[in-house]
């Protein structure tokens, strides 16, 4: 690329569990290693984007404990052999996984990492409990993955967020949105007898809307 000054393309394809995600990591690590300016903060940010994307876009499936549930197109920009920037475009995110998962599968990693990594004080702030208590997380009866430490991965995620330049306020907004999703999933309704023999419904889980 440097010698011929022509764009290069790498297409990573394969069935579930073939190693596409890990292959992408290795390629990015190689590009960072041969970068003529290894101290470049942009290079560090590109590498730290990987755990962030995995947390929000990967989940446990029957075939793969770290399955990417979205596609991504990643552009890395060079100038005279030095990485100057990057751009990621995500597409085809499996949105339905947020509300339903098959047996032995999980929702996206971020939810379990959040609940495992927050302090008790932070959990109280967002009104959160353990993963098994949430309908959006326990449908697959697989809240834990053997060999995966969700609390440790959450610490890696926090470090990545800092490198990528998120402010504390932005981080708080993200956590509140994630907590809101979990609370919404636990809202249920009860039948209520109305006047004149009519039937209605009322929210039966007040705690989920008061936090």
Backbone bond lengths (Angstrom), bond angles and torsions (degrees), N, CA, C in turn:
res aa  C-N    CA-C-N  psi(-1)  N-CA   C-N-CA  omega(-1)  CA-C   N-CA-C  phi
1 X - - - 1.461 - - 1.531 110.40 -
2 X 1.340 116.49 -44.87 1.458 120.15 -179.07 1.524 110.87 -67.91
3 X 1.331 116.35 -41.27 1.461 120.45 -177.38 1.521 112.24 -70.12
4 X 1.336 116.46 -43.95 1.459 121.18 -173.60 1.521 113.01 -95.55
5 X 1.336 116.25 -10.27 1.475 121.17 179.19 1.525 111.86 55.14
6 X 1.327 115.75 43.25 1.459 121.52 177.42 1.530 109.22 -124.88
7 X 1.334 115.25 143.94 1.459 119.96 177.98 1.525 110.15 -63.10
8 X 1.322 115.82 144.86 1.457 122.31 177.62 1.525 108.88 -118.88
9 X 1.327 116.35 145.88 1.463 121.61 -178.80 1.522 109.59 -127.36
10 X 1.321 116.43 135.23 1.464 122.25 173.97 1.522 107.62 -120.86
11 X 1.317 116.77 121.27 1.462 122.23 178.40 1.523 108.14 -105.20
12 X 1.322 116.58 121.84 1.462 121.81 -179.99 1.523 108.00 -109.30
13 X 1.314 116.33 116.02 1.460 121.00 -175.40 1.522 109.71 -137.27
14 X 1.320 116.33 154.34 1.460 120.50 178.60 1.507 110.90 163.76
15 X 1.329 115.91 167.70 1.456 120.22 179.98 1.524 110.33 -74.12
16 X 1.321 116.76 170.96 1.455 121.68 -178.67 1.527 110.47 -59.59
17 X 1.322 115.49 130.64 1.455 120.30 179.13 1.509 114.55 87.48
18 X 1.339 117.23 3.61 1.467 120.57 -177.15 1.529 112.44 -74.47
19 X 1.327 116.96 -20.16 1.461 120.01 178.72 1.512 114.67 108.75
20 X 1.323 117.10 23.74 1.467 120.39 -178.17 1.525 111.72 -63.09
21 X 1.326 116.59 -44.15 1.461 120.39 -178.99 1.522 111.20 -62.52
22 X 1.327 116.76 -46.01 1.463 120.58 -179.80 1.522 111.02 -66.12
23 X 1.324 116.96 -36.52 1.460 120.98 177.94 1.527 110.56 -62.98
24 X 1.316 115.93 -41.86 1.464 120.38 177.99 1.525 110.97 -61.44
25 X 1.328 116.42 -42.07 1.464 120.49 178.11 1.527 111.22 -59.26
26 X 1.331 115.98 -45.50 1.466 120.33 -178.21 1.526 111.36 -63.50
27 X 1.322 115.79 -39.86 1.465 119.65 178.67 1.523 110.66 -63.33
28 X 1.329 116.50 -44.61 1.460 120.03 -179.81 1.529 111.31 -65.79
29 X 1.331 116.40 -37.28 1.465 119.73 177.37 1.524 110.81 -65.06
30 X 1.331 116.07 -37.74 1.466 119.96 178.34 1.530 110.65 -65.47
31 X 1.324 116.37 -46.43 1.464 119.99 179.66 1.527 110.96 -60.59
32 X 1.334 115.70 -37.36 1.464 119.21 178.23 1.526 110.83 -68.27
33 X 1.339 116.15 -36.09 1.468 120.40 -177.92 1.521 112.24 -69.30
34 X 1.331 117.41 -36.48 1.470 120.32 -178.11 1.521 111.86 -90.12
35 X 1.326 116.22 -3.48 1.455 120.43 177.58 1.528 109.61 -59.65
36 X 1.306 117.27 132.70 1.463 121.56 -176.28 1.522 112.76 -69.91
37 X 1.328 116.34 -11.47 1.463 119.84 178.64 1.526 108.52 -128.84
38 X 1.345 117.69 76.46 1.461 121.17 -174.65 1.522 114.10 -62.68
39 X 1.327 118.36 -19.47 1.460 120.79 179.91 1.524 112.03 -85.71
40 X 1.320 116.34 0.92 1.456 121.74 -178.18 1.525 110.12 -61.30
41 X 1.335 117.95 124.05 1.458 122.28 -179.85 1.517 111.17 -62.04
42 X 1.329 117.11 -29.77 1.463 120.65 179.05 1.522 110.48 -62.07
43 X 1.326 116.70 -40.95 1.461 120.82 178.23 1.518 110.80 -61.00
44 X 1.317 116.80 -43.62 1.462 121.26 179.20 1.522 110.97 -63.67
45 X 1.318 116.91 -39.47 1.462 120.39 179.64 1.524 111.53 -66.34
46 X 1.329 116.84 -37.87 1.463 120.34 178.78 1.522 110.39 -62.36
47 X 1.330 116.49 -43.55 1.461 120.46 -179.98 1.524 111.34 -68.00
48 X 1.330 117.39 -38.05 1.462 120.94 -178.15 1.524 112.22 -75.49
49 X 1.323 117.47 -13.22 1.465 119.76 176.76 1.522 111.17 -68.93
50 X 1.332 117.08 -25.66 1.467 121.38 -177.03 1.527 112.81 -59.81
51 X 1.348 119.77 -52.38 1.466 118.58 179.37 1.524 113.33 -64.38
52 X 1.326 117.05 -29.38 1.466 120.02 177.66 1.526 110.57 -67.37
53 X 1.331 116.55 -47.04 1.460 120.83 179.50 1.519 111.21 -65.26
54 X 1.326 116.95 -38.02 1.466 120.29 179.23 1.522 111.16 -65.15
55 X 1.321 116.69 -42.37 1.462 120.32 -178.13 1.523 111.52 -60.76
56 X 1.327 116.57 -41.69 1.463 120.79 -175.81 1.529 113.37 -91.67
57 X 1.329 117.93 -13.79 1.461 119.42 -174.67 1.509 116.20 -124.96
58 X 1.332 118.09 -2.19 1.461 121.45 -179.46 1.519 110.62 -114.08
59 X 1.326 115.74 152.09 1.458 121.03 -178.69 1.523 110.12 -153.87
60 X 1.312 114.60 163.88 1.469 120.48 175.90 1.519 109.81 -79.91
61 X 1.335 116.35 128.82 1.458 122.17 171.64 1.525 108.21 -119.11
62 X 1.308 116.29 179.02 1.464 120.13 179.84 1.525 110.86 -62.40
63 X 1.333 116.86 -35.60 1.460 121.28 -175.23 1.525 114.48 -92.37
64 X 1.334 117.02 -22.40 1.463 119.79 -169.73 1.528 109.90 -148.31
65 X 1.324 116.87 125.35 1.464 120.71 -179.84 1.520 113.56 -73.97
66 X 1.322 116.67 -14.05 1.471 120.53 -179.54 1.523 109.45 -136.89
67 X 1.313 115.17 59.26 1.463 121.11 -174.94 1.526 111.24 -84.69
68 X 1.324 116.56 128.04 1.467 120.91 175.11 1.522 108.55 -72.27
69 X 1.313 116.47 124.31 1.462 121.15 -178.66 1.529 110.53 -104.92
70 X 1.333 116.02 29.01 1.459 121.82 177.00 1.521 107.93 -157.93
71 X 1.315 115.67 162.81 1.457 120.44 174.15 1.519 109.12 -104.00
72 X 1.308 116.68 155.90 1.467 118.08 178.11 1.522 110.52 -144.23
73 X 1.312 113.92 145.27 1.460 122.70 175.84 1.516 106.67 -116.28
74 X 1.314 116.22 116.84 1.459 121.49 -174.65 1.518 110.48 -113.76
75 X 1.313 116.07 123.52 1.462 122.46 175.19 1.526 109.08 -107.42
76 X 1.331 116.20 130.72 1.462 121.36 174.53 1.523 107.48 -115.99
77 X 1.310 116.76 125.44 1.458 121.84 -175.94 1.532 110.76 -100.13
78 X 1.325 115.23 132.85 1.461 121.67 179.93 1.526 110.28 -120.15
79 X 1.319 115.32 151.98 1.460 122.11 169.98 1.522 107.49 -140.00
80 X 1.332 115.37 111.68 1.466 122.00 -179.64 1.528 111.28 54.60
81 X 1.324 115.44 43.28 1.458 120.77 176.38 1.511 115.61 82.64
82 X 1.313 117.55 1.21 1.463 121.78 -179.24 1.526 109.26 -109.73
83 X 1.329 116.36 130.90 1.462 120.19 176.83 1.523 109.29 -69.13
84 X 1.319 115.98 124.40 1.465 120.49 -178.04 1.525 113.23 -110.79
85 X 1.323 116.82 -12.43 1.455 118.97 -179.63 1.512 111.64 173.49
86 X 1.318 115.45 175.19 1.467 120.99 179.08 1.516 109.13 -155.48
87 X 1.305 114.87 157.84 1.463 120.71 179.12 1.521 108.80 -143.40
88 X 1.316 116.66 131.28 1.463 121.77 179.55 1.520 109.99 -115.66
89 X 1.307 115.80 130.97 1.465 121.93 174.86 1.521 108.29 -115.67
90 X 1.328 116.76 121.56 1.463 121.23 179.71 1.521 109.70 -101.02
91 X 1.316 116.06 147.64 1.465 119.81 178.53 1.527 110.41 -152.71
92 X 1.319 115.61 160.91 1.466 124.08 176.69 1.527 112.93 57.91
93 X 1.326 117.93 38.59 1.455 120.55 175.80 1.529 109.61 -63.91
94 X 1.322 116.80 134.95 1.464 122.02 -179.92 1.534 108.93 -78.15
95 X 1.320 115.66 84.21 1.463 121.09 -173.55 1.527 112.84 -67.33
96 X 1.328 117.11 -32.07 1.462 119.83 -176.83 1.525 112.42 -63.95
97 X 1.333 117.49 -20.32 1.468 120.34 179.87 1.528 111.15 -64.83
98 X 1.312 117.25 -22.96 1.464 120.48 179.05 1.525 110.73 -59.24
99 X 1.321 117.48 -36.54 1.466 120.47 -173.38 1.519 113.95 -109.40
100 X 1.326 118.53 -14.21 1.467 119.34 -179.25 1.516 110.92 -151.65
101 X 1.327 115.59 139.55 1.460 121.82 177.77 1.521 109.32 -135.66
102 X 1.320 116.20 147.86 1.455 121.76 178.02 1.527 109.93 -74.84
103 X 1.311 116.10 167.24 1.460 121.19 178.69 1.530 110.62 -58.66
104 X 1.316 116.43 138.52 1.474 124.06 -179.97 1.528 112.77 69.28
105 X 1.331 117.57 16.90 1.457 120.95 176.35 1.529 109.36 -118.68
106 X 1.327 115.81 167.41 1.464 121.14 179.87 1.524 110.74 -124.76
107 X 1.297 114.05 165.70 1.459 121.51 168.76 1.534 106.88 -74.21
108 X 1.305 117.78 -172.36 1.458 120.50 -179.24 1.532 111.18 -66.04
109 X 1.328 115.53 145.25 1.463 121.95 -174.72 1.523 112.93 -51.37
110 X 1.327 117.37 -36.07 1.453 121.20 -171.57 1.526 112.82 -55.69
111 X 1.335 117.56 -37.04 1.461 120.20 -177.54 1.531 111.21 -65.53
112 X 1.319 116.79 -44.95 1.463 121.01 -179.07 1.529 110.96 -71.03
113 X 1.323 116.05 -37.13 1.465 120.13 177.65 1.526 110.74 -65.17
114 X 1.319 115.96 -40.37 1.466 121.00 178.90 1.523 110.79 -59.68
115 X 1.331 116.66 -48.97 1.458 120.93 -176.94 1.523 112.11 -69.88
116 X 1.326 116.75 -30.20 1.464 120.39 179.95 1.521 112.15 -81.49
117 X 1.332 116.85 -26.55 1.456 120.37 -172.73 1.514 116.42 -99.24
118 X 1.323 117.96 -22.31 1.464 120.05 179.76 1.523 111.17 -68.86
119 X 1.308 116.54 148.10 1.461 120.69 173.61 1.527 109.05 -74.11
120 X 1.327 116.70 165.63 1.464 120.30 178.60 1.523 111.10 -60.04
121 X 1.321 116.28 -36.90 1.467 120.30 178.97 1.526 110.85 -65.93
122 X 1.333 116.26 -40.73 1.466 120.18 179.31 1.525 110.81 -68.90
123 X 1.324 117.11 -38.02 1.466 119.97 176.96 1.520 110.70 -61.78
124 X 1.320 116.15 -40.95 1.462 120.23 178.27 1.524 110.70 -63.75
125 X 1.322 116.39 -37.52 1.463 121.42 179.18 1.523 111.23 -60.19
126 X 1.325 116.68 -40.99 1.465 121.30 -177.93 1.533 112.80 -97.27
127 X 1.333 116.47 2.73 1.457 120.60 178.83 1.511 113.84 67.55
128 X 1.328 117.77 35.73 1.462 121.83 -172.95 1.523 112.94 -105.15
129 X 1.337 114.82 153.41 1.458 123.02 178.12 1.527 108.64 -122.35
130 X 1.331 117.86 -150.57 1.461 121.45 177.76 1.525 109.94 -87.86
131 X 1.322 116.46 161.31 1.469 121.43 -173.98 1.518 112.95 -59.13
132 X 1.333 116.75 -36.51 1.469 120.10 -177.13 1.523 113.04 -62.83
133 X 1.314 118.01 -15.01 1.466 122.05 -177.40 1.531 112.97 -85.94
134 X 1.333 117.74 -5.01 1.463 119.46 -173.46 1.525 111.79 -112.63
135 X 1.320 114.46 129.18 1.467 121.12 -177.33 1.522 111.94 -60.42
136 X 1.310 117.00 -35.88 1.467 120.18 -179.62 1.532 112.67 -73.46
137 X 1.335 116.97 -7.48 1.462 119.97 -177.61 1.524 113.94 -117.42
138 X 1.317 118.03 -18.85 1.468 119.80 -172.18 1.523 115.10 -106.87
139 X 1.329 117.79 3.68 1.469 119.70 -176.05 1.522 112.83 -63.47
140 X 1.318 116.82 -34.00 1.461 120.39 -178.41 1.510 113.75 -85.83
141 X 1.345 116.76 -1.31 1.467 122.10 -179.18 1.527 111.01 52.93
142 X 1.331 115.35 39.89 1.465 120.41 -176.77 1.526 109.65 -146.97
143 X 1.335 116.16 59.29 1.463 120.21 -175.27 1.524 112.84 -73.43
144 X 1.320 116.88 -15.93 1.460 120.13 178.79 1.523 110.15 -121.84
145 X 1.332 115.66 149.40 1.461 122.09 177.38 1.524 107.98 -116.37
146 X 1.310 116.08 126.92 1.461 120.37 179.67 1.533 109.98 -60.53
147 X 1.322 115.66 127.49 1.457 120.33 179.25 1.516 114.85 87.75
148 X 1.333 117.95 -4.69 1.472 121.52 178.84 1.518 109.72 -108.91
149 X 1.306 116.75 126.20 1.455 122.81 178.34 1.524 108.26 -102.82
150 X 1.322 116.10 98.64 1.467 120.32 -175.60 1.526 111.97 -63.58
151 X 1.326 117.20 -36.51 1.469 120.14 179.99 1.525 110.82 -65.26
152 X 1.321 116.44 -42.58 1.466 120.30 178.81 1.521 111.01 -66.67
153 X 1.337 116.69 -41.57 1.464 120.26 178.38 1.524 111.11 -63.81
154 X 1.327 116.86 -30.96 1.464 120.00 177.18 1.525 110.28 -66.65
155 X 1.324 116.90 -37.50 1.468 120.13 177.18 1.529 110.57 -65.32
156 X 1.338 116.75 -39.58 1.461 120.22 175.81 1.529 110.43 -62.55
157 X 1.333 115.41 -38.77 1.462 120.49 179.34 1.523 111.04 -63.90
158 X 1.319 117.10 -43.71 1.465 120.76 178.91 1.523 111.04 -61.38
159 X 1.330 116.25 -39.14 1.463 120.22 177.84 1.521 110.65 -64.60
160 X 1.338 116.27 -40.93 1.465 120.76 178.97 1.523 110.95 -64.55
161 X 1.327 116.23 -40.13 1.459 120.84 179.18 1.525 110.82 -60.68
162 X 1.320 116.27 -39.61 1.462 120.49 178.84 1.526 111.23 -65.51
163 X 1.336 116.47 -45.10 1.466 120.92 -179.68 1.524 110.71 -62.66
164 X 1.324 116.38 -36.66 1.463 121.04 -177.77 1.525 112.73 -78.30
165 X 1.317 116.98 -3.96 1.460 119.86 171.45 1.514 116.38 89.65
166 X 1.324 118.56 16.55 1.460 120.40 176.26 1.531 109.30 -70.61
167 X 1.308 116.64 138.71 1.462 120.82 176.12 1.528 109.41 -81.80
168 X 1.327 116.56 165.31 1.465 120.87 177.06 1.524 110.98 -61.54
169 X 1.323 116.27 -35.68 1.466 120.27 179.28 1.526 110.69 -66.31
170 X 1.318 117.23 -42.34 1.464 120.92 178.62 1.524 110.77 -65.51
171 X 1.315 116.37 -39.77 1.461 120.52 177.59 1.524 110.59 -61.95
172 X 1.317 116.46 -42.12 1.464 121.09 179.47 1.523 110.92 -63.22
173 X 1.321 117.23 -40.55 1.466 121.08 178.25 1.528 110.41 -62.41
174 X 1.321 116.75 -42.69 1.466 121.00 179.01 1.526 110.37 -60.61
175 X 1.323 116.88 -46.24 1.460 120.65 -178.89 1.524 111.13 -65.60
176 X 1.324 117.41 -36.44 1.463 120.42 178.48 1.531 111.01 -66.50
177 X 1.317 116.63 -38.17 1.465 120.08 178.12 1.525 110.21 -65.39
178 X 1.328 116.88 -44.07 1.464 120.86 178.38 1.526 110.63 -61.76
179 X 1.326 116.37 -43.18 1.460 120.32 178.41 1.525 110.81 -63.49
180 X 1.323 116.88 -39.39 1.468 121.16 179.61 1.521 111.31 -61.07
181 X 1.329 116.38 -40.95 1.467 120.53 178.47 1.528 110.07 -59.24
182 X 1.325 116.62 -45.22 1.465 120.37 -179.12 1.522 111.32 -66.12
183 X 1.318 117.62 -40.28 1.464 120.73 179.01 1.528 110.98 -65.57
184 X 1.320 116.87 -41.55 1.470 120.44 179.03 1.523 110.49 -59.51
185 X 1.326 116.65 -39.78 1.461 120.49 -179.58 1.512 113.76 -65.03
186 X 1.325 117.48 -20.58 1.466 121.02 -178.98 1.525 113.25 -98.65
187 X 1.312 117.47 2.16 1.465 120.30 177.34 1.529 109.59 -75.12
188 X 1.317 116.20 131.82 1.465 120.44 175.98 1.530 108.69 -135.65
189 X 1.330 115.68 165.51 1.464 121.30 -175.10 1.527 110.50 -123.96
190 X 1.322 115.56 146.77 1.462 122.54 175.94 1.522 110.02 -113.67
191 X 1.315 114.60 150.47 1.464 118.52 174.06 1.518 109.79 -68.66
192 X 1.327 114.83 146.32 1.453 119.94 179.89 1.519 109.44 -138.14
193 X 1.327 115.21 130.53 1.456 120.17 179.27 1.527 109.22 -79.46
194 X 1.314 115.85 121.81 1.455 121.10 -178.44 1.530 109.73 -97.91
195 X 1.307 115.66 -179.72 1.460 120.61 177.59 1.521 110.96 -67.73
196 X 1.300 115.47 154.94 1.460 122.59 175.78 1.529 111.92 61.64
197 X 1.340 116.63 29.41 1.457 120.50 174.59 1.517 115.12 77.59
198 X 1.305 117.26 4.54 1.464 119.67 179.59 1.529 110.78 -80.14
199 X 1.333 114.47 152.10 1.456 120.11 177.88 1.524 110.39 -108.96
200 X 1.312 115.38 142.72 1.456 120.71 176.19 1.514 109.86 -137.90
201 X 1.298 116.17 -167.09 1.462 120.47 177.85 1.520 109.21 -134.15
202 X 1.314 115.52 156.58 1.452 121.87 174.85 1.520 109.15 -140.66
203 X 1.305 116.06 153.21 1.460 120.18 179.43 1.522 109.65 -66.56
204 X 1.324 116.45 127.59 1.462 121.22 -178.23 1.510 113.67 -100.48
205 X 1.313 116.37 3.51 1.471 120.06 -177.43 1.522 109.51 -131.60
206 X 1.324 115.48 69.73 1.461 120.91 -175.87 1.526 112.95 -58.53
207 X 1.327 116.45 -33.77 1.466 119.48 -175.30 1.522 112.31 -61.67
208 X 1.331 116.97 -27.85 1.462 120.36 -177.01 1.522 112.59 -74.62
209 X 1.326 117.30 -18.72 1.464 119.43 -178.81 1.527 111.87 -109.33
210 X 1.332 117.44 0.21 1.465 120.48 -178.63 1.519 113.52 -100.09
211 X 1.318 116.55 -18.24 1.474 119.41 -172.36 1.508 112.17 -58.64
